[in-house]
Amino acid sequence: MTKDLQKGLEAALKRAPVVPVMVIENLKDAVPLARALVKGGLPVLEITLRTDVALDCMKAIKAEVEGAIVGAGTVLTPQQLRSCAKLELAFAVSPGATGQLLGAAEDFDIALLPGGVTASECMALMEWGYLIQKFFPAEPAGGTKYLSSLASPLPQIKFCPTGGITPELAPSYLKLSNVITIGGSWMAPKNLVSEGRWDEIERLARAAAELR
């Protein structure tokens, strides 16, 4: 494997203990939301491709929010990965992995964080060259007990667990030797975003940034 498929990804993920995972419904919310999170100490932002304005939100944040490290989430297809690469995003996250997506990642200049849960999935991704993987959905898949059990046979792989993690559960994940950071959405709940309560979001982000 000659190409570094995850160039810069580990350094980016280590910037904070939590990566906010966001579904942004309105473009007008993107910049103030990102500013609140970055100011609170969470500079690495995952904006999911679950809304029609997601790519525009990422573009605006990249242009206007100093210090933001912007990535895309819920990247499912080569076409979506190409769009993310064109925006020069720091990374792209997929809940799983397909041959088409992994093949496309070799052609585009963007770090991919693919998802693996079972030992076989994780080993297959390792064969492709992915030593940093998303563990999703973390809690339904078995949580810290399951994830810690992968550390002994697969010590080369580091994870970013996401899915069902709360502020109360977060510390137990961050203690695991095979966890780089975690993904969560609790610091930017939908009601606070819709009400524009950026100060409260900043406070929640600051608390999350202090988890480790």
C-alpha positions as CSV (number, residue, x, y, z in Angstrom):
1,M,0.0,0.0,0.0
2,T,1.8,3.1,-1.2
3,K,-0.8,5.7,-0.6
4,D,-1.5,6.9,2.9
5,L,-5.3,6.5,2.9
6,Q,-5.6,8.2,6.3
7,K,-3.1,11.0,6.0
8,G,-3.4,13.4,8.9
9,L,-6.4,11.6,10.4
10,E,-4.9,10.4,13.6
11,A,-3.4,13.8,14.4
12,A,-6.8,15.5,13.7
13,L,-8.8,13.0,15.9
14,K,-6.4,13.5,18.8
15,R,-7.2,17.2,18.9
16,A,-10.1,16.6,21.3
17,P,-11.7,13.7,23.2
18,V,-15.0,14.2,21.4
19,V,-15.9,14.8,17.7
20,P,-19.3,16.5,17.5
21,V,-21.5,14.6,15.0
22,M,-24.1,17.0,13.5
23,V,-27.2,16.9,11.4
24,I,-27.6,20.5,10.3
25,E,-31.0,21.3,8.9
26,N,-30.6,25.0,8.2
27,L,-27.6,26.6,6.5
28,K,-27.9,29.7,8.7
29,D,-27.1,27.6,11.8
30,A,-23.9,26.1,10.4
31,V,-21.4,28.9,11.1
32,P,-22.6,30.0,14.6
33,L,-22.9,26.3,15.6
34,A,-19.4,25.6,14.5
35,R,-18.0,28.7,16.2
36,A,-19.6,27.7,19.5
37,L,-18.2,24.2,19.3
38,V,-14.7,25.3,18.4
39,K,-14.7,28.1,21.0
40,G,-15.7,25.4,23.5
41,G,-12.7,23.3,22.7
42,L,-14.0,20.9,20.1
43,P,-12.4,21.9,16.8
44,V,-12.9,18.6,14.9
45,L,-16.4,18.6,13.4
46,E,-18.3,15.9,11.6
47,I,-21.3,17.2,9.5
48,T,-23.4,14.3,8.3
49,L,-24.6,14.1,4.7
50,R,-28.2,13.6,5.8
51,T,-29.6,17.0,4.7
52,D,-29.7,18.8,1.4
53,V,-27.6,21.7,2.9
54,A,-24.8,19.5,4.4
55,L,-22.2,20.3,1.7
56,D,-23.0,24.0,1.8
57,C,-22.7,24.0,5.6
58,M,-19.3,22.4,5.4
59,K,-18.2,24.9,2.8
60,A,-19.3,27.8,4.9
61,I,-17.7,26.5,8.1
62,K,-14.4,26.0,6.3
63,A,-14.5,29.5,4.9
64,E,-15.7,31.3,8.0
65,V,-14.8,29.4,11.2
66,E,-11.1,29.8,12.2
67,G,-9.7,26.7,13.7
68,A,-12.4,24.3,12.5
69,I,-11.3,20.9,11.2
70,V,-14.2,19.9,9.0
71,G,-15.2,16.4,7.9
72,A,-18.2,14.8,6.4
73,G,-20.2,12.0,8.0
74,T,-22.5,9.3,6.6
75,V,-20.5,9.1,3.4
76,L,-22.0,6.0,1.6
77,T,-21.0,6.3,-2.1
78,P,-18.0,7.1,-4.3
79,Q,-20.0,10.1,-5.6
80,Q,-20.4,11.5,-2.1
81,L,-16.7,10.9,-1.4
82,R,-15.8,12.7,-4.6
83,S,-17.9,15.7,-3.5
84,C,-16.1,15.8,-0.1
85,A,-12.7,15.6,-1.7
86,K,-13.6,18.5,-4.0
87,L,-14.3,20.6,-0.9
88,E,-10.9,19.7,0.5
89,L,-12.4,18.4,3.7
90,A,-10.1,17.0,6.4
91,F,-11.8,13.6,6.5
92,A,-14.8,11.6,5.5
93,V,-16.6,9.1,7.7
94,S,-18.6,6.1,6.7
95,P,-20.8,3.9,9.0
96,G,-19.5,0.8,7.3
97,A,-17.4,0.0,4.2
98,T,-18.1,-1.3,0.7
99,G,-15.6,-2.4,-2.0
100,Q,-16.8,0.5,-4.2
101,L,-16.2,3.1,-1.5
102,L,-12.8,1.7,-0.5
103,G,-11.8,1.6,-4.1
104,A,-12.8,5.2,-4.6
105,A,-10.9,6.3,-1.6
106,E,-7.7,5.2,-3.4
107,D,-8.5,7.7,-6.1
108,F,-9.5,10.8,-4.0
109,D,-7.3,13.0,-1.8
110,I,-9.2,12.7,1.4
111,A,-8.7,10.7,4.6
112,L,-11.4,8.1,5.0
113,L,-12.6,6.7,8.4
114,P,-14.6,3.6,7.5
115,G,-16.7,1.6,9.9
116,G,-15.9,-1.8,11.3
117,V,-17.6,-3.8,14.1
118,T,-16.9,-7.5,13.8
119,A,-13.4,-8.9,13.9
120,S,-13.7,-10.0,10.3
121,E,-14.8,-6.5,9.2
122,C,-12.0,-4.9,11.1
123,M,-9.4,-7.3,9.6
124,A,-10.7,-6.7,6.1
125,L,-10.3,-3.0,6.6
126,M,-6.8,-3.5,7.9
127,E,-6.0,-5.4,4.7
128,W,-7.1,-2.3,2.7
129,G,-4.7,-0.2,4.8
130,Y,-7.1,1.2,7.4
131,L,-5.8,1.1,10.9
132,I,-8.2,3.8,12.2
133,Q,-11.8,2.8,12.1
134,K,-15.2,3.9,13.2
135,F,-17.0,1.6,15.6
136,F,-20.7,2.1,14.9
137,P,-23.3,1.8,16.4
138,A,-21.1,1.7,19.6
139,E,-23.7,1.1,22.3
140,P,-26.0,-1.3,20.4
141,A,-23.0,-3.2,19.1
142,G,-21.8,-4.1,22.5
143,G,-20.2,-0.9,24.0
144,T,-17.0,-0.8,25.9
145,K,-17.1,-4.5,26.8
146,Y,-17.1,-5.5,23.2
147,L,-14.7,-2.9,22.0
148,S,-12.1,-3.7,24.7
149,S,-12.2,-7.3,23.7
150,L,-10.9,-6.4,20.2
151,A,-7.8,-4.7,21.6
152,S,-5.9,-7.9,22.4
153,P,-6.3,-9.7,19.0
154,L,-6.2,-6.5,16.9
155,P,-3.9,-4.1,18.8
156,Q,-3.0,-2.3,15.5
157,I,-6.5,-0.9,15.1
158,K,-7.6,2.3,16.8
159,F,-11.3,3.3,16.9
160,C,-13.6,6.2,17.0
161,P,-16.7,4.8,18.6
162,T,-20.0,6.6,17.8
163,G,-23.6,5.8,18.4
164,G,-25.5,6.0,21.7
165,I,-22.6,7.5,23.7
166,T,-23.7,9.9,26.4
167,P,-21.6,12.2,28.6
168,E,-21.9,9.6,31.4
169,L,-20.7,6.8,29.2
170,A,-17.9,8.8,27.4
171,P,-15.2,8.4,30.1
172,S,-15.4,4.6,30.0
173,Y,-14.8,4.7,26.2
174,L,-11.9,7.2,26.5
175,K,-10.1,4.9,28.9
176,L,-9.8,2.1,26.4
177,S,-6.4,1.6,24.8
178,N,-7.8,1.2,21.3
179,V,-9.9,4.4,21.4
180,I,-8.5,7.6,19.9
181,T,-11.6,9.8,20.4
182,I,-15.3,9.3,20.4
183,G,-18.2,10.8,18.4
184,G,-21.3,12.3,20.0
185,S,-24.1,14.7,19.4
186,W,-25.1,15.6,23.0
187,M,-23.3,19.0,23.0
188,A,-25.4,20.3,20.1
189,P,-29.0,19.0,20.7
190,K,-31.6,19.9,18.1
191,N,-33.6,22.2,20.4
192,L,-30.6,24.4,21.3
193,V,-29.6,24.7,17.7
194,S,-33.1,25.7,16.5
195,E,-33.3,28.3,19.3
196,G,-29.8,29.6,18.5
197,R,-28.6,29.1,22.1
198,W,-24.9,29.2,21.1
199,D,-23.6,30.1,24.6
200,E,-25.2,26.9,26.0
201,I,-23.8,24.8,23.2
202,E,-20.3,26.3,23.9
203,R,-20.8,25.4,27.6
204,L,-21.6,21.8,26.7
205,A,-18.7,21.6,24.3
206,R,-16.3,22.9,27.0
207,A,-17.5,20.2,29.3
208,A,-17.0,17.6,26.6
209,A,-13.5,18.9,25.9
210,E,-12.6,18.3,29.5
211,L,-13.6,14.7,29.5
212,R,-10.0,13.5,29.0
